[in-house]
Amino acid sequence: MDFTPPAHALRQRLSLLFILGASLTLSVVLITLRVFMTHQLTFIFLLWNLFLALIPFGMSTMLGTAAGPLRARVLLPVGAVWMLFFPNAPYILTDLFHLEPRVGVPYWYDLALILSCAWNGLMLAYASLLDMQALVQRRLGVAASWLFATIALMLSSFGVYLGRYMRFNSWDVITNPLELFYDILNRVLHPFAHRGTWGVTLLFGVFLLLGYMTVRQLGRVDSTASTD
């Protein structure tokens, strides 16, 4: 059996890569121009955040465009690493916390700059999740794929909390596992003592899930319109 992706799927993938590439280029240009305008590296960290957001998208793209069926012994460990890095994409939304009036650059410019990066992080997250959900759906069905997507977004929201408020990152699984495990376990065992943790996780998770469902529905509406 030939598992090579069909030509229209490859064209869609190339179109997506072109659009995301153009959008990412805009963010990079805005950050670069700001450095030249202010001679400061205030938002240069956003380049690193965008790079981290690209990792799960790159992994899901490789999995989604694989020429053959993926075995569980490959899909499961790669999927685990994907889940580890996945929160880095929606995390960029929280960089809006850094927005404030600064000398040397218009307030609206910084707003556009951070919104551009946040948008790219969100779109990279959704594009990556679409790939992973499709893989799960092919193996386990529609219901299981939506359960996977919901859990992934909720875990991602918890990861965003750990990154923004606890200042952990994906590397701490290797470099600081004991402290990370202790803080997670403490919040799981004593949820009412950490209401902020679960408030952020639930609210941000619901927001991401509704946004993801909206993006998927918009895609279906566009597909239906094109066939009429």
Disulfide bonds with the S-S distance in Angstrom:
none
